[in-house]
C-alpha cells in the first residue's frame, strides 16, 4: 500500500503539468485502482477533493483534471496521514475507521480506501482489525 500512496502522490504531481482526462488516468493506472479497490467514481471524488484542482467539463463522462503548480504540496504541509495521526494522538485511544473520519477537520474529503493507504504509509499509525492505533 505504501507504493499505492507513492503512485497517488506522483499522479497528483503530474496533474500540475497540465490537464489529463479521466479515461486516461483510469486506463494508465489500472493496477493501482485494482489494488486500492477504487471505482471510477471514487477516483473522480479523490481528484475533486484535491486542493487547487481545476476541472474541465466536470459534467461530462470524461472530465479533464489539472492542478495548479503551487498546489502540489499538501495544504499547510499536512497530508491525510498527518491529519489522522493528530486525531488519534489527541484522542489517546484506538479509534474505529468510521469514527475517525467524522473527527477529521471540516472540509477533509477521504474515502475509507484513502484513509487505509494513509494509515499504512504513516510510520506512527497501524490498523488492528477495524481500529486505528498509535504505534509507540
Secondary structure, 3 states (H helix, E strand, C coil): CHHHHHHHHHHHHHHHHCCEEHHHHHHHCHHHHHHHCCCHHHHHHHHHHCCCEEEECCCCCCCEEEECHHHCCCHHHCCHHHHHHHHHHHHCCCEEHHHHHHHCCCCCCCCHHHHHHHHHHCCCEEEECCEEEECC
